[in-house]
């Protein structure tokens, strides 16, 4: 039966309200499960889910990204998310020591090889860092080191000294942008700072700092929320436009964009010890944590300014990224702030590990987290699993585990 538009709207609202009740239940769920047991249970769930998914997808080319029409959608190596699946496999190996995960991670990391020479991407930090970066950290395979250095050399070709930034997207045929830079690009700078140390080449670090400084100057509003994209004049460096492509509106606070900024400036403080980066990370954390439209379970709506709240979609990926970032930021904070950041991050992880977000065994295409939102304005990946939500969830769990007393 074909529903009229008012009926469809009503059905969607009822569905969103039902989902909201489930989220509220997650927020008020008992917290008597120990932190260690929370981590162990979540990692066991990850092993179960990824074992099933790996058996289905490994013989096929590509990298699992999401679920589409009931099936796992695989993407090519050129997709910006390609590195997250091998990265999650490396995290499973790190968590368990199981050599099966190491072998699978090595297989999928090898499939990433073409990315290191892809000059069309600013996302090489995501793509290579999650795969080769974790692989090198855990195995010290010199081939992984070489791949990371090659990727850094490729990435800096997108740097414009007049702008002081690395260009993000290519120039789309239907856009008026001249030199677009998105807040997500902060996440790619760790590849450069690491490569600078590994190769004793200061140029990589200089580019990373210049990019972070330019972003700090132009991306943030007075309330410390960020625009998604700033467009520059490549000849002069002047700002041409400030917009929020993947958010609700140009002046809205797209949740995942806030998470990228928080994570990026926390990481850049770790890498440089520049105080202004730490200060910005604290400001972004305050904006996120104290926002009046943050739900009780601390998993944000996809955009803090969507007029449909509380019937707006959530974004579990933004929560996972934020939790991981806050756990690192806690290590650079005074005692009171550190306790608050860790408590908030753990509350987020408890929500994500609840039945409201963590998939039942064998469901969700084998992915861990439900209710992520990719690009709502484009009608893409709304209320679905996403490989980067899983990746940062696993990373946050490992970071939380590192805070526990050693026995």
SEPAMAR-580661 format. One record per residue (C-alpha): z, y, x; chain. Coordinates in steps of 0.25 Angstrom, whole numbers. Layout:
# SEPAMAR-580661
<r <Z Y X> "A">;
...
This chain:
# SEPAMAR-580661
<r <0 0 0> "A">;
<r <-4 14 5> "A">;
<r <8 23 5> "A">;
<r <7 38 2> "A">;
<r <10 48 13> "A">;
<r <24 51 6> "A">;
<r <27 37 5> "A">;
<r <23 34 20> "A">;
<r <32 46 24> "A">;
<r <44 41 16> "A">;
<r <42 27 22> "A">;
<r <42 33 36> "A">;
<r <54 41 33> "A">;
<r <61 29 28> "A">;
<r <57 21 40> "A">;
<r <62 31 49> "A">;
<r <75 32 42> "A">;
<r <77 17 43> "A">;
<r <74 18 58> "A">;
<r <84 29 59> "A">;
<r <95 21 53> "A">;
<r <92 10 63> "A">;
<r <93 21 74> "A">;
<r <106 26 68> "A">;
<r <111 12 68> "A">;
<r <108 11 83> "A">;
<r <115 24 86> "A">;
<r <127 19 79> "A">;
<r <127 5 84> "A">;
<r <139 -1 91> "A">;
<r <140 3 106> "A">;
<r <149 -8 110> "A">;
<r <138 -16 118> "A">;
<r <141 -13 133> "A">;
<r <131 -5 141> "A">;
<r <129 -18 150> "A">;
<r <126 -26 137> "A">;
<r <117 -16 131> "A">;
<r <109 -16 144> "A">;
<r <108 -31 145> "A">;
<r <104 -33 131> "A">;
<r <93 -22 132> "A">;
<r <88 -29 144> "A">;
<r <88 -42 138> "A">;
<r <80 -37 126> "A">;
<r <70 -31 136> "A">;
<r <69 -44 143> "A">;
<r <66 -51 130> "A">;
<r <56 -41 125> "A">;
<r <48 -39 137> "A">;
<r <48 -54 140> "A">;
<r <41 -56 127> "A">;
<r <32 -44 129> "A">;
<r <28 -47 143> "A">;
<r <24 -61 139> "A">;
<r <14 -55 129> "A">;
<r <8 -44 137> "A">;
<r <8 -48 152> "A">;
<r <-4 -56 151> "A">;
<r <-12 -44 145> "A">;
<r <-16 -31 153> "A">;
<r <-8 -18 150> "A">;
<r <6 -13 148> "A">;
<r <14 -14 135> "A">;
<r <16 0 130> "A">;
<r <20 -1 115> "A">;
<r <18 -9 102> "A">;
<r <6 -6 94> "A">;
<r <2 -13 81> "A">;
<r <12 -23 84> "A">;
<r <7 -27 98> "A">;
<r <11 -23 112> "A">;
<r <2 -11 116> "A">;
<r <-2 -13 131> "A">;
<r <-8 -1 139> "A">;
<r <-16 0 151> "A">;
<r <-10 4 165> "A">;
<r <-15 19 163> "A">;
<r <-6 20 151> "A">;
<r <6 29 155> "A">;
<r <16 19 150> "A">;
<r <10 7 158> "A">;
<r <21 7 168> "A">;
<r <33 5 158> "A">;
<r <31 -9 155> "A">;
<r <31 -14 170> "A">;
<r <43 -4 172> "A">;
<r <51 -11 160> "A">;
<r <48 -24 167> "A">;
<r <53 -19 180> "A">;
<r <66 -15 173> "A">;
<r <68 -28 167> "A">;
<r <66 -34 181> "A">;
<r <77 -24 186> "A">;
<r <86 -28 174> "A">;
<r <85 -43 175> "A">;
<r <80 -47 189> "A">;
<r <71 -56 182> "A">;
<r <58 -59 190> "A">;
<r <50 -61 178> "A">;
<r <51 -46 175> "A">;
<r <48 -43 189> "A">;
<r <35 -51 189> "A">;
<r <31 -44 176> "A">;
<r <34 -30 181> "A">;
<r <26 -33 193> "A">;
<r <15 -37 185> "A">;
<r <14 -25 176> "A">;
<r <17 -16 188> "A">;
<r <5 -21 195> "A">;
<r <-3 -18 183> "A">;
<r <1 -3 185> "A">;
<r <-7 -2 198> "A">;
<r <-19 6 193> "A">;
<r <-9 17 188> "A">;
<r <-6 22 202> "A">;
<r <-19 28 204> "A">;
<r <-21 34 189> "A">;
<r <-22 49 191> "A">;
<r <-24 51 176> "A">;
<r <-9 48 174> "A">;
<r <4 57 176> "A">;
<r <11 45 171> "A">;
<r <11 37 184> "A">;
<r <26 39 186> "A">;
<r <28 31 173> "A">;
<r <17 21 176> "A">;
<r <21 18 190> "A">;
<r <35 21 191> "A">;
<r <39 12 180> "A">;
<r <31 0 185> "A">;
<r <29 2 201> "A">;
<r <41 11 202> "A">;
<r <51 1 196> "A">;
<r <44 -11 203> "A">;
<r <46 -4 216> "A">;
<r <60 -1 214> "A">;
<r <63 -15 210> "A">;
<r <54 -22 220> "A">;
<r <51 -13 232> "A">;
<r <37 -18 231> "A">;
<r <29 -9 241> "A">;
<r <16 -10 232> "A">;
<r <24 -3 221> "A">;
<r <28 8 230> "A">;
<r <13 10 234> "A">;
<r <9 10 219> "A">;
<r <20 21 216> "A">;
<r <15 30 228> "A">;
<r <1 28 223> "A">;
<r <5 33 209> "A">;
<r <12 45 215> "A">;
<r <0 49 223> "A">;
<r <-8 48 210> "A">;
<r <1 55 201> "A">;
<r <2 68 210> "A">;
<r <-13 70 209> "A">;
<r <-9 75 195> "A">;
<r <-1 86 200> "A">;
<r <-5 100 199> "A">;
<r <2 110 209> "A">;
<r <-2 122 200> "A">;
<r <6 116 189> "A">;
<r <16 109 197> "A">;
<r <15 96 188> "A">;
<r <8 83 187> "A">;
<r <-2 83 176> "A">;
<r <2 74 165> "A">;
<r <-10 70 155> "A">;
<r <-24 71 157> "A">;
<r <-31 82 150> "A">;
<r <-35 76 136> "A">;
<r <-48 80 130> "A">;
<r <-41 86 117> "A">;
<r <-30 94 125> "A">;
<r <-30 108 130> "A">;
<r <-20 104 142> "A">;
<r <-24 108 156> "A">;
<r <-12 101 164> "A">;
<r <-2 94 154> "A">;
<r <11 90 160> "A">;
<r <21 81 151> "A">;
<r <36 79 152> "A">;
<r <33 64 154> "A">;
<r <27 68 168> "A">;
<r <41 70 173> "A">;
<r <43 55 173> "A">;
<r <32 53 183> "A">;
<r <38 61 194> "A">;
<r <47 50 199> "A">;
<r <35 43 204> "A">;
<r <32 55 213> "A">;
<r <47 57 218> "A">;
<r <48 42 221> "A">;
<r <34 42 229> "A">;
<r <39 54 237> "A">;
<r <50 47 242> "A">;
<r <43 34 244> "A">;
<r <31 40 252> "A">;
<r <39 52 258> "A">;
<r <28 61 252> "A">;
<r <35 74 246> "A">;
<r <23 78 238> "A">;
<r <26 68 227> "A">;
<r <40 73 225> "A">;
<r <35 88 226> "A">;
<r <25 85 214> "A">;
<r <36 78 206> "A">;
<r <46 90 208> "A">;
<r <35 101 205> "A">;
<r <31 93 192> "A">;
<r <46 92 187> "A">;
<r <48 107 190> "A">;
<r <36 111 182> "A">;
<r <40 102 171> "A">;
<r <54 108 171> "A">;
<r <48 122 170> "A">;
<r <39 120 159> "A">;
<r <42 108 150> "A">;
<r <56 111 145> "A">;
<r <60 120 133> "A">;
<r <73 128 133> "A">;
<r <80 117 126> "A">;
<r <76 107 137> "A">;
<r <66 99 129> "A">;
<r <53 98 135> "A">;
<r <38 99 131> "A">;
<r <30 87 132> "A">;
<r <18 93 139> "A">;
<r <16 106 147> "A">;
<r <2 110 150> "A">;
<r <-1 118 162> "A">;
<r <-13 126 168> "A">;
<r <-17 118 180> "A">;
<r <-22 130 187> "A">;
<r <-10 139 186> "A">;
<r <1 130 181> "A">;
<r <4 139 169> "A">;
<r <9 132 157> "A">;
<r <-2 131 146> "A">;
<r <6 123 135> "A">;
<r <18 116 131> "A">;
<r <17 105 121> "A">;
<r <24 91 117> "A">;
<r <12 82 115> "A">;
<r <20 69 111> "A">;
<r <31 76 104> "A">;
<r <33 82 90> "A">;
<r <28 96 93> "A">;
<r <26 105 105> "A">;
<r <40 110 105> "A">;
<r <47 97 101> "A">;
<r <55 88 110> "A">;
<r <48 75 112> "A">;
<r <59 65 115> "A">;
<r <52 57 125> "A">;
<r <48 70 132> "A">;
<r <62 74 133> "A">;
<r <66 60 139> "A">;
<r <55 61 150> "A">;
<r <60 75 154> "A">;
<r <74 70 155> "A">;
<r <70 57 163> "A">;
<r <61 65 172> "A">;
<r <70 76 176> "A">;
<r <82 66 178> "A">;
<r <73 58 187> "A">;
<r <68 70 195> "A">;
<r <82 75 197> "A">;
<r <85 61 203> "A">;
<r <72 62 212> "A">;
<r <74 77 217> "A">;
<r <88 81 214> "A">;
<r <83 94 208> "A">;
<r <94 100 200> "A">;
<r <84 106 189> "A">;
<r <79 92 186> "A">;
<r <93 87 183> "A">;
<r <96 100 175> "A">;
<r <84 97 167> "A">;
<r <87 83 164> "A">;
<r <101 87 159> "A">;
<r <95 97 150> "A">;
<r <85 87 144> "A">;
<r <96 77 142> "A">;
<r <104 87 134> "A">;
<r <92 90 126> "A">;
<r <90 76 122> "A">;
<r <104 71 121> "A">;
<r <109 83 113> "A">;
<r <97 84 104> "A">;
<r <101 86 89> "A">;
<r <90 77 85> "A">;
<r <93 65 94> "A">;
<r <97 53 85> "A">;
<r <110 47 86> "A">;
<r <105 35 94> "A">;
<r <99 44 104> "A">;
<r <85 39 103> "A">;
<r <77 51 100> "A">;
<r <66 54 90> "A">;
<r <53 55 97> "A">;
<r <54 70 96> "A">;
<r <67 78 94> "A">;
<r <59 88 85> "A">;
<r <52 79 76> "A">;
<r <54 84 62> "A">;
<r <54 70 56> "A">;
<r <68 67 63> "A">;
<r <75 58 59> "A">;
<r <63 51 54> "A">;
<r <55 53 68> "A">;
<r <52 42 77> "A">;
<r <62 39 89> "A">;
<r <58 37 103> "A">;
<r <66 26 110> "A">;
<r <58 29 123> "A">;
<r <64 43 124> "A">;
<r <78 37 122> "A">;
<r <75 27 133> "A">;
<r <70 37 143> "A">;
<r <81 47 140> "A">;
<r <92 36 142> "A">;
<r <86 32 155> "A">;
<r <85 47 160> "A">;
<r <99 50 155> "A">;
<r <105 38 163> "A">;
<r <99 43 176> "A">;
<r <103 58 172> "A">;
<r <117 53 171> "A">;
<r <117 50 186> "A">;
<r <114 64 189> "A">;
<r <124 70 180> "A">;
<r <139 74 180> "A">;
<r <149 64 174> "A">;
<r <149 69 159> "A">;
<r <134 71 158> "A">;
<r <132 57 165> "A">;
<r <141 50 154> "A">;
<r <134 58 143> "A">;
<r <120 54 148> "A">;
<r <123 39 150> "A">;
<r <130 38 137> "A">;
<r <118 44 130> "A">;
<r <108 35 137> "A">;
<r <116 23 134> "A">;
<r <117 27 119> "A">;
<r <102 28 119> "A">;
<r <101 14 126> "A">;
<r <110 8 116> "A">;
<r <101 14 105> "A">;
<r <89 9 111> "A">;
<r <95 -5 113> "A">;
<r <99 -6 99> "A">;
<r <91 -13 88> "A">;
<r <86 0 83> "A">;
<r <77 2 96> "A">;
<r <77 -11 104> "A">;
<r <67 -21 99> "A">;
<r <71 -35 94> "A">;
<r <67 -46 103> "A">;
<r <52 -49 102> "A">;
<r <49 -36 94> "A">;
<r <43 -23 97> "A">;
<r <32 -29 105> "A">;
<r <42 -33 116> "A">;
<r <46 -19 119> "A">;
<r <61 -15 119> "A">;
<r <62 -2 112> "A">;
<r <57 2 98> "A">;
<r <55 16 92> "A">;
<r <48 23 103> "A">;
<r <38 35 101> "A">;
<r <27 37 110> "A">;
<r <18 48 105> "A">;
<r <21 52 90> "A">;
<r <12 64 89> "A">;
<r <0 55 92> "A">;
<r <5 44 83> "A">;
<r <7 34 95> "A">;
<r <18 25 98> "A">;
<r <28 29 87> "A">;
<r <40 20 85> "A">;
<r <36 10 95> "A">;
<r <40 3 108> "A">;
<r <36 10 120> "A">;
<r <36 4 134> "A">;
<r <42 16 141> "A">;
<r <54 16 130> "A">;
<r <57 2 135> "A">;
<r <55 6 150> "A">;
<r <65 17 149> "A">;
<r <75 9 141> "A">;
<r <75 -2 151> "A">;
<r <77 9 162> "A">;
<r <88 15 155> "A">;
<r <95 2 153> "A">;
<r <94 0 168> "A">;
<r <99 13 171> "A">;
<r <111 11 161> "A">;
<r <114 -2 168> "A">;
<r <115 5 181> "A">;
<r <126 14 176> "A">;
<r <135 2 173> "A">;
<r <146 -3 182> "A">;
<r <142 -13 192> "A">;
<r <150 -26 191> "A">;
